[in-house]
Amino acid sequence: LFGAALLSGLAEPLGAIIGLAAVGVAPGLNAHFLAFAAGAMLFVSLHELVPMARRYPHGNFFFLGILVSVVVYALLASLASGWMAL
């Protein structure tokens, strides 16, 4: 079990090094890598967290948390775009 966790943990820095090298060679790939990472995070979130939240009696708080986080992100993104214009 420890060995599997160790191999899984070592894969992340190795992937980061490969990704940084690839972006150094072709900077246009950065947006594609970020989109892939975002898609992977969405899949893991939807595949793991939503079914787990449905098992608990206060599962509605999970969806309320998603809604609040989207609103906060939208506000921060609008503030950041305003600061970029300065």
C-alpha positions as semicolon CSV with decimal commas, in nm:
position;residue;x (nm);y (nm);z (nm)
1;L;0,000;0,000;0,000
2;F;0,282;0,240;0,085
3;G;0,461;0,154;-0,239
4;A;0,152;0,232;-0,446
5;A;0,110;0,565;-0,269
6;L;0,478;0,643;-0,324
7;L;0,458;0,566;-0,697
8;S;0,143;0,773;-0,727
9;G;0,310;1,064;-0,548
10;L;0,620;1,044;-0,768
11;A;0,411;1,056;-1,084
12;E;0,297;1,411;-1,011
13;P;0,638;1,584;-1,001
14;L;0,751;1,378;-1,300
15;G;0,444;1,490;-1,494
16;A;0,509;1,851;-1,392
17;I;0,867;1,830;-1,520
18;I;0,752;1,680;-1,850
19;G;0,480;1,947;-1,879
20;L;0,723;2,231;-1,808
21;A;0,965;2,093;-2,066
22;A;0,686;2,064;-2,324
23;V;0,566;2,421;-2,257
24;G;0,927;2,541;-2,283
25;V;0,949;2,389;-2,631
26;A;0,598;2,490;-2,744
27;P;0,442;2,762;-2,522
28;G;0,110;2,732;-2,707
29;L;0,054;2,398;-2,534
30;N;0,011;2,562;-2,193
31;A;-0,358;2,643;-2,249
32;H;-0,424;2,286;-2,363
33;F;-0,249;2,139;-2,059
34;L;-0,447;2,364;-1,825
35;A;-0,773;2,271;-1,997
36;F;-0,687;1,901;-1,963
37;A;-0,608;1,945;-1,593
38;A;-0,934;2,132;-1,536
39;G;-1,128;1,857;-1,712
40;A;-0,957;1,591;-1,501
41;M;-1,043;1,779;-1,181
42;L;-1,406;1,817;-1,289
43;F;-1,429;1,447;-1,366
44;V;-1,283;1,347;-1,030
45;S;-1,509;1,591;-0,849
46;L;-1,824;1,474;-1,023
47;H;-1,732;1,106;-1,014
48;E;-1,629;1,095;-0,647
49;L;-1,778;1,387;-0,457
50;V;-2,133;1,404;-0,590
51;P;-2,220;1,039;-0,512
52;M;-2,061;1,076;-0,168
53;A;-2,260;1,394;-0,098
54;R;-2,584;1,217;-0,188
55;R;-2,526;0,959;0,086
56;Y;-2,533;1,216;0,364
57;P;-2,855;1,372;0,497
58;H;-2,729;1,728;0,442
59;G;-2,619;1,673;0,083
60;N;-2,786;1,997;-0,024
61;F;-2,505;2,187;0,145
62;F;-2,269;2,036;-0,111
63;F;-2,463;2,187;-0,399
64;L;-2,501;2,515;-0,211
65;G;-2,123;2,517;-0,166
66;I;-2,076;2,466;-0,540
67;L;-2,308;2,756;-0,614
68;V;-2,135;2,985;-0,363
69;S;-1,792;2,894;-0,499
70;V;-1,901;2,973;-0,856
71;V;-2,034;3,311;-0,746
72;V;-1,715;3,390;-0,551
73;Y;-1,500;3,285;-0,845
74;A;-1,703;3,504;-1,082
75;L;-1,663;3,801;-0,849
76;L;-1,289;3,745;-0,815
77;A;-1,250;3,705;-1,191
78;S;-1,437;4,030;-1,253
79;L;-1,224;4,211;-0,994
80;A;-0,904;4,070;-1,144
81;S;-1,005;4,177;-1,494
82;G;-1,073;4,526;-1,359
83;W;-0,730;4,538;-1,198
84;M;-0,567;4,420;-1,520
85;A;-0,716;4,718;-1,701
86;L;-0,532;4,960;-1,470
